[in-house]
């Protein structure tokens, strides 16, 4: 099915560990973005990309890295996990003037 | 910068009651406005959208009108059902300079619970 695929769905990390959250879309959308969802705070933008090879920071980028080597993939890397990064992470893709399609989310717990 | 403010929740209603969830925004350009819904344990689904002033978005009995003069995009439904229980997010995508850069700014979300 066409859409945005996120893996894994659940992850538990120890403080200081690193990991990559995967995001892939098969709709040939030029824009992709990562958000984190925390209770009472809505979704906040971490990083976004307007095309392959182009990324920029969002509202809460610290502790996260991204790259966009292909149109389809936009992985999010946690360099050294901290308990403050416990959250639900959503990836989204979109087109110019179009709607946004969200993945089903990754629930991350850092202990 | 851009911001979205939603009415504080949670909101609890009886089935068939009228629903209003207020949303106001601040934007530097000409934003598109969205309402997203999140059912328990799921991701976000687009409920409706409006791309210019005075546009009305509608879907599944929900409506919202883009009011530029009051910078608002309030969500309404005439008769809610138990199945409407979810979290509702208002969001904007700013089109400063005529482009949208794939970024959404969200409100904090409103939890709606509908009782039979």
Interface residues (C-beta under 8 A of the other chain):
Chain A: X30 X31 X32 X33 X35 X40 X41 X42 X43 X44 X45 X48 X49 X50 X58 X90 X92 X93 X94 X96 X97 X99 X100 X102 X103 X104 X105
Chain B: X4 X6 X32 X34 X36 X42 X43 X44 X45 X46 X49 X51 X89 X91 X93 X99 X100 X101 X102 X103 X104 X105 X106 X107 X108 X109
